[in-house]
Amino acid sequence: METEKIGIVREIYRAVKNWAISRLTYFSPETVSKIRYKQALGRNLNLKNPQEFNEKLMWLKLNTYYKNPRVIQCADKVEVRKYVEKRGCKEILVDCIGVYDKASKISWGDLPKQFVLKCNHGAGYNIVCNDKNSLNIKDSEKNLNKWLKRDYSLPNAEMQYHYIKPRIICEKYLQPHKGLLPDDYKVYCYNGKAEYILLCQERETGHSKFHLFDRDWNFLNWIVSTFYEPMPEVIQPPCLDKLLYYAERLSTGFPFVRIDFYVMGDKIFFGEMTFTPCGCLDSDYTDEGNRGLSEKLILPL
């Protein structure tokens, strides 16, 4: 019983500590970044002479991308659609069914049988509905309203999200050949050049599989979770050249951005643009992977 009480106290202390650190983001994003980096990776953040991939992303986050209007627009899942269209890539946008300021504005009866709801100001705020008849609308509205109230920028000082007006976007459901969700191709772009592709599969299972490739579709054993696994048989997408074209078209002018696409057969659909993947705290790369990803990123120091 005493051990249980100690555990509860520790959990409360941890929650209060994390709350206090996140609120510090408003006053000093750099301080919070240093604290989170130390917590996640076990070493000090070097912003004067960044060498590691995460360090360079941190530098960009706190300098080049801080309060950058174009970054804020492209991080916004609603406003980025205007950017994609302006860059001449309208054809890869997923059909938009509606945009709402709050969940009560959604006319559920008018929605198709299948759809996807997303909050525009962060990550993980998604409802994938492949059968409206089995959807719990009350719970969905509760979750959406809860997400709309959250400031996604706070935990890891990703300030581009702080300046986004929270909204809900409803998009057409993309029906894959198998599974609930289509394959996700995350393209790492450096100064308008697509260099690496992180393929994410089986996301609907809760145990996503990740495989990293270079732009020529050579497998890179740079991810810790796949380091000791045999090379998977992953077929090169028939539209690889088009995928790289769109990634480079959209990434022009950014020192780094990861652009996510969904691929179904030879069709490409735009997902989102991410400037601070994993909050710049990704510990899943091997030492070789960290060096490889870092050397391509030239900072505008």
C-alpha positions as semicolon CSV with decimal commas, in nm:
position;residue;x (nm);y (nm);z (nm)
1;M;0,000;0,000;0,000
2;E;0,287;0,234;0,091
3;T;0,461;0,156;-0,239
4;E;0,140;0,241;-0,427
5;K;0,117;0,578;-0,250
6;I;0,478;0,657;-0,336
7;G;0,405;0,572;-0,700
8;I;0,105;0,806;-0,705
9;V;0,306;1,089;-0,550
10;R;0,579;1,043;-0,809
11;E;0,325;1,052;-1,091
12;I;0,173;1,373;-0,953
13;Y;0,518;1,528;-0,916
14;R;0,610;1,431;-1,272
15;A;0,284;1,575;-1,408
16;V;0,327;1,904;-1,221
17;K;0,691;1,928;-1,332
18;N;0,599;1,871;-1,697
19;W;0,317;2,125;-1,669
20;A;0,555;2,386;-1,524
21;I;0,818;2,321;-1,793
22;S;0,562;2,347;-2,072
23;R;0,435;2,682;-1,940
24;L;0,793;2,809;-1,946
25;T;0,768;2,780;-2,325
26;Y;0,582;3,113;-2,336
27;F;0,879;3,292;-2,179
28;S;1,181;3,099;-2,307
29;P;1,143;2,840;-2,586
30;E;1,522;2,795;-2,582
31;T;1,529;2,698;-2,213
32;V;1,250;2,444;-2,262
33;S;1,425;2,303;-2,568
34;K;1,743;2,251;-2,366
35;I;1,551;2,081;-2,083
36;R;1,359;1,850;-2,319
37;Y;1,673;1,763;-2,515
38;K;1,854;1,662;-2,196
39;Q;1,553;1,459;-2,077
40;A;1,504;1,276;-2,407
41;L;1,860;1,221;-2,527
42;G;2,065;1,240;-2,209
43;R;2,306;1,508;-2,326
44;N;2,329;1,886;-2,344
45;L;2,193;2,074;-2,643
46;N;2,467;2,251;-2,838
47;L;2,315;2,552;-3,013
48;K;2,643;2,740;-3,069
49;N;2,789;2,468;-3,289
50;P;2,515;2,214;-3,361
51;Q;2,637;1,888;-3,508
52;E;2,368;1,623;-3,458
53;F;2,052;1,609;-3,668
54;N;1,824;1,690;-3,374
55;E;2,051;1,978;-3,269
56;K;2,038;2,134;-3,614
57;L;1,659;2,103;-3,619
58;M;1,650;2,270;-3,276
59;W;1,861;2,556;-3,411
60;L;1,626;2,602;-3,706
61;K;1,324;2,585;-3,477
62;L;1,457;2,858;-3,249
63;N;1,604;3,082;-3,518
64;T;1,508;3,057;-3,886
65;Y;1,162;2,907;-3,826
66;Y;1,063;3,105;-3,515
67;K;0,761;3,326;-3,598
68;N;0,824;3,257;-3,967
69;P;0,492;3,328;-4,148
70;R;0,556;3,072;-4,424
71;V;0,645;2,800;-4,174
72;I;0,334;2,880;-3,969
73;Q;0,116;2,860;-4,281
74;C;0,269;2,532;-4,396
75;A;0,239;2,373;-4,051
76;D;-0,134;2,457;-4,053
77;K;-0,327;2,164;-4,207
78;V;-0,589;2,407;-4,341
79;E;-0,378;2,695;-4,466
80;V;-0,111;2,470;-4,619
81;R;-0,362;2,377;-4,888
82;K;-0,333;2,732;-5,026
83;Y;0,045;2,695;-5,033
84;V;0,028;2,360;-5,215
85;E;-0,207;2,510;-5,472
86;K;0,014;2,818;-5,514
87;R;0,313;2,590;-5,584
88;G;0,119;2,432;-5,871
89;C;0,045;2,104;-5,694
90;K;-0,331;2,130;-5,650
91;E;-0,385;1,788;-5,808
92;I;-0,234;1,604;-5,508
93;L;-0,459;1,766;-5,247
94;V;-0,707;1,534;-5,077
95;D;-1,065;1,656;-5,134
96;C;-1,176;1,887;-4,853
97;I;-1,530;1,824;-4,727
98;G;-1,542;2,107;-4,473
99;V;-1,360;2,327;-4,220
100;Y;-1,508;2,401;-3,877
101;D;-1,420;2,628;-3,582
102;K;-1,574;2,384;-3,335
103;A;-1,721;2,036;-3,334
104;S;-2,078;2,159;-3,292
105;K;-2,057;2,316;-3,640
106;I;-2,014;1,974;-3,803
107;S;-2,327;1,855;-3,982
108;W;-2,273;1,484;-3,923
109;G;-2,575;1,382;-4,127
110;D;-2,431;1,549;-4,437
111;L;-2,095;1,374;-4,413
112;P;-2,029;1,074;-4,637
113;K;-2,007;0,722;-4,495
114;Q;-1,628;0,748;-4,478
115;F;-1,416;1,053;-4,393
116;V;-1,119;1,180;-4,191
117;L;-1,135;1,458;-3,932
118;K;-0,818;1,640;-3,825
119;C;-0,734;1,934;-3,605
120;N;-0,506;2,166;-3,798
121;H;-0,274;2,286;-3,522
122;G;-0,075;1,978;-3,420
123;A;-0,020;1,607;-3,469
124;G;-0,220;1,306;-3,357
125;Y;-0,551;1,491;-3,347
126;N;-0,723;1,262;-3,598
127;I;-1,044;1,065;-3,632
128;V;-1,045;0,815;-3,918
129;C;-1,398;0,700;-3,993
130;N;-1,445;0,415;-4,240
131;D;-1,808;0,356;-4,136
132;K;-2,017;0,646;-4,005
133;N;-2,285;0,410;-3,877
134;S;-2,046;0,274;-3,615
135;L;-1,898;0,612;-3,517
136;N;-1,970;0,744;-3,166
137;I;-2,046;1,106;-3,253
138;K;-2,068;1,222;-2,891
139;D;-1,721;1,088;-2,812
140;S;-1,586;1,229;-3,137
141;E;-1,713;1,578;-3,056
142;K;-1,571;1,551;-2,705
143;N;-1,228;1,459;-2,838
144;L;-1,229;1,727;-3,106
145;N;-1,325;2,002;-2,859
146;K;-1,058;1,880;-2,618
147;W;-0,794;1,891;-2,891
148;L;-0,901;2,237;-3,007
149;K;-0,827;2,376;-2,660
150;R;-0,472;2,240;-2,651
151;D;-0,169;2,447;-2,741
152;Y;0,042;2,188;-2,922
153;S;0,347;2,413;-2,905
154;L;0,387;2,387;-2,529
155;P;0,544;2,045;-2,452
156;N;0,846;2,081;-2,682
157;A;0,847;2,452;-2,769
158;E;0,738;2,398;-3,131
159;M;0,628;2,758;-3,162
160;Q;0,500;2,740;-3,520
161;Y;0,190;2,566;-3,381
162;H;0,127;2,837;-3,121
163;Y;0,034;3,090;-3,391
164;I;-0,214;2,865;-3,573
165;K;-0,585;2,929;-3,519
166;P;-0,725;2,588;-3,410
167;R;-0,979;2,446;-3,654
168;I;-1,112;2,111;-3,772
169;I;-1,076;1,996;-4,130
170;C;-1,273;1,709;-4,280
171;E;-1,115;1,532;-4,577
172;K;-1,211;1,252;-4,808
173;Y;-1,125;0,904;-4,682
174;L;-0,854;0,741;-4,891
175;Q;-0,939;0,375;-4,937
176;P;-0,620;0,163;-4,950
177;H;-0,604;-0,182;-5,109
178;K;-0,549;-0,336;-4,766
179;G;-0,563;-0,212;-4,410
180;L;-0,738;0,096;-4,275
181;L;-0,478;0,357;-4,373
182;P;-0,268;0,406;-4,689
183;D;0,113;0,384;-4,682
184;D;0,275;0,705;-4,560
185;Y;0,588;0,829;-4,741
186;K;0,774;1,092;-4,538
187;V;1,025;1,271;-4,759
188;Y;1,321;1,448;-4,594
189;C;1,402;1,760;-4,795
190;Y;1,709;1,981;-4,762
191;N;1,705;2,322;-4,932
192;G;1,462;2,197;-5,193
193;K;1,634;1,862;-5,253
194;A;1,457;1,538;-5,158
195;E;1,722;1,312;-5,005
196;Y;1,556;1,043;-4,792
197;I;1,220;0,867;-4,770
198;L;1,082;0,718;-4,450
199;L;0,810;0,466;-4,535
200;C;0,551;0,411;-4,262
201;Q;0,321;0,109;-4,296
202;E;0,049;-0,062;-4,090
203;R;-0,024;0,254;-3,890
204;E;-0,373;0,132;-3,804
205;T;-0,229;-0,155;-3,595
206;G;-0,066;0,076;-3,340
207;H;0,269;-0,089;-3,423
208;S;0,382;0,101;-3,729
209;K;0,669;-0,036;-3,937
210;F;0,933;0,213;-4,053
211;H;1,183;0,165;-4,336
212;L;1,426;0,434;-4,449
213;F;1,552;0,471;-4,807
214;D;1,764;0,717;-5,000
215;R;1,620;0,894;-5,304
216;D;1,732;0,605;-5,529
217;W;1,537;0,360;-5,313
218;N;1,839;0,201;-5,149
219;F;1,753;0,067;-4,803
220;L;1,931;0,245;-4,516
221;N;1,976;0,058;-4,190
222;W;1,966;0,380;-3,990
223;I;1,667;0,315;-3,762
224;V;1,723;0,145;-3,428
225;S;1,397;-0,054;-3,443
226;T;1,501;-0,216;-3,776
227;F;1,876;-0,236;-3,711
228;Y;1,873;-0,605;-3,619
229;E;1,595;-0,708;-3,855
230;P;1,649;-0,857;-4,203
231;M;1,593;-0,626;-4,497
232;P;1,217;-0,626;-4,572
233;E;1,082;-0,681;-4,920
234;V;0,948;-0,333;-4,985
235;I;0,864;-0,264;-5,346
236;Q;0,967;0,071;-5,490
237;P;0,656;0,278;-5,564
238;P;0,593;0,319;-5,938
239;C;0,551;0,693;-5,886
240;L;0,885;0,753;-5,707
241;D;1,000;1,017;-5,956
242;K;0,673;1,207;-5,921
243;L;0,695;1,178;-5,542
244;L;1,040;1,338;-5,544
245;Y;0,920;1,606;-5,788
246;Y;0,634;1,713;-5,563
247;A;0,853;1,703;-5,252
248;E;1,110;1,930;-5,412
249;R;0,847;2,160;-5,556
250;L;0,697;2,215;-5,210
251;S;1,021;2,227;-5,009
252;T;1,196;2,502;-5,206
253;G;1,324;2,775;-4,975
254;F;1,329;2,572;-4,654
255;P;1,664;2,453;-4,508
256;F;1,477;2,144;-4,393
257;V;1,122;2,016;-4,405
258;R;0,972;1,669;-4,403
259;I;0,682;1,639;-4,644
260;D;0,440;1,352;-4,599
261;F;0,250;1,190;-4,882
262;Y;0,007;0,901;-4,914
263;V;0,065;0,670;-5,208
264;M;-0,194;0,431;-5,347
265;G;-0,079;0,256;-5,663
266;D;0,048;0,529;-5,895
267;K;-0,152;0,804;-5,722
268;I;0,004;1,054;-5,481
269;F;-0,182;1,254;-5,218
270;F;-0,041;1,534;-5,002
271;G;-0,044;1,474;-4,627
272;E;0,133;1,752;-4,437
273;M;0,456;1,947;-4,391
274;T;0,656;1,893;-4,073
275;F;0,942;2,121;-3,970
276;T;1,021;1,974;-3,628
277;P;0,968;1,595;-3,656
278;C;0,932;1,427;-3,316
279;G;0,977;1,768;-3,155
280;C;1,347;1,753;-3,261
281;L;1,391;1,475;-3,006
282;D;1,399;1,161;-3,220
283;S;1,610;0,891;-3,055
284;D;1,532;0,618;-3,310
285;Y;1,830;0,682;-3,539
286;T;2,156;0,490;-3,519
287;D;2,482;0,686;-3,490
288;E;2,538;0,634;-3,861
289;G;2,186;0,752;-3,936
290;N;2,228;1,061;-3,722
291;R;2,547;1,152;-3,908
292;G;2,390;1,082;-4,248
293;L;2,082;1,291;-4,185
294;S;2,286;1,571;-4,030
295;E;2,549;1,618;-4,296
296;K;2,290;1,716;-4,557
297;L;2,148;1,990;-4,336
298;I;2,346;2,311;-4,389
299;L;2,234;2,578;-4,146
300;P;2,211;2,946;-4,252
301;L;2,447;3,050;-3,971
